[in-house]
């Protein structure tokens, strides 16, 4: 691989890692909203995770 190929590979890895982190963060917030939000039972809202 040439130096240019290595830079392109590194850039693509950084982009993919950034997308993975972004979607993981969004998924975590969505799950918290579903488990602790308006559709959750009172017992779920009082749980340790929702505090």
WOSULPE-V836095 format. One record per pair of residues at least 12 apart in sequence whose ideal C-beta (glycine too) atoms are under 10 Angstrom apart, sorted by the first residue. I is the first residue (numbers start at 0). J is the second residue. Records with the same first field share a line. If there is no record, write none. Layout:
# WOSULPE-V836095
I = J + J
This chain:
# WOSULPE-V836095
30 = 48
31 = 48 + 49
34 = 46 + 48 + 49
35 = 48 + 49 + 50
36 = 49
